[in-house]
Amino acid sequence: MAIIGGSGTIIGPMLGAGVLQLLGYLLNLWLGSVWQLVFGLIYILLVLFVPYGLVGTWQQRSLQIRAGWERLIQMLTGRRPIR
């Protein structure tokens, strides 16, 4: 659960537990007896492509998006960054 949600925060493991429970329930309804195989494949893909968990990756992306907006505003206004 902490692997999926992200272990560096309080909300990460709680979010990971909710995602895993909901995903398992929905896959069981949709796929029947093969839901555990699909669940395992989704779990492996999440670990490979979201290495910091859902919350950690979201935090990193939000910082990258914020930095991108700041660069765009600087380019449009011609101002130099304050550092």
C-alpha positions as CSV (number, residue, x, y, z in Angstrom):
1,M,0.0,0.0,0.0
2,A,2.8,2.4,0.9
3,I,4.6,1.5,-2.4
4,I,1.6,2.5,-4.5
5,G,0.7,5.6,-2.5
6,G,4.1,6.8,-1.7
7,S,6.0,6.2,1.6
8,G,7.2,9.8,2.2
9,T,3.9,11.2,3.3
10,I,1.0,10.5,5.7
11,I,-1.6,10.5,2.9
12,G,0.3,8.2,0.5
13,P,-0.2,4.9,2.2
14,M,-3.9,5.7,2.9
15,L,-4.4,6.6,-0.8
16,G,-2.5,3.5,-1.9
17,A,-4.8,1.3,0.3
18,G,-7.9,2.9,-1.1
19,V,-6.7,2.5,-4.7
20,L,-5.7,-1.1,-4.2
21,Q,-9.0,-2.0,-2.5
22,L,-11.1,-0.2,-5.1
23,L,-9.1,-1.6,-8.0
24,G,-9.3,-5.2,-6.6
25,Y,-13.1,-4.9,-6.2
26,L,-13.7,-3.5,-9.7
27,L,-11.4,-6.0,-11.4
28,N,-13.2,-8.8,-9.6
29,L,-16.6,-7.5,-10.8
30,W,-15.4,-7.0,-14.4
31,L,-13.1,-10.0,-15.0
32,G,-14.2,-12.7,-12.6
33,S,-11.6,-15.4,-11.9
34,V,-8.6,-13.8,-13.7
35,W,-8.8,-10.5,-11.8
36,Q,-5.7,-11.4,-9.7
37,L,-3.5,-11.8,-12.8
38,V,-4.6,-8.4,-14.1
39,F,-4.2,-6.9,-10.7
40,G,-0.6,-8.2,-10.4
41,L,0.3,-6.8,-13.9
42,I,-1.2,-3.4,-13.0
43,Y,0.7,-3.5,-9.7
44,I,4.0,-4.2,-11.5
45,L,3.4,-1.4,-14.1
46,L,2.7,1.1,-11.3
47,V,5.9,0.2,-9.5
48,L,7.9,0.5,-12.7
49,F,6.4,3.7,-14.0
50,V,5.5,5.5,-10.8
51,P,8.6,4.8,-8.6
52,Y,7.8,7.4,-5.9
53,G,4.2,6.3,-5.5
54,L,1.1,8.3,-6.6
55,V,1.6,11.1,-4.1
56,G,5.4,11.5,-4.6
57,T,5.1,11.5,-8.4
58,W,2.2,14.1,-8.2
59,Q,4.4,16.3,-6.0
60,Q,7.3,16.1,-8.4
61,R,5.1,16.8,-11.4
62,S,3.4,19.8,-9.7
63,L,6.9,21.3,-9.1
64,Q,7.9,20.7,-12.7
65,I,4.6,22.2,-14.0
66,R,5.0,25.2,-11.7
67,A,8.6,25.8,-12.9
68,G,7.4,25.5,-16.5
69,W,4.7,28.2,-15.9
70,E,7.3,30.4,-14.3
71,R,9.6,30.0,-17.3
72,L,6.8,30.8,-19.7
73,I,5.8,34.0,-17.8
74,Q,9.4,35.1,-17.7
75,M,9.7,34.6,-21.5
76,L,6.5,36.5,-22.1
77,T,7.3,39.4,-19.8
78,G,11.0,39.6,-20.4
79,R,11.9,39.5,-16.7
80,R,14.8,37.6,-15.3
81,P,14.3,35.2,-12.4
82,I,14.8,36.5,-8.8
83,R,17.4,34.4,-7.1
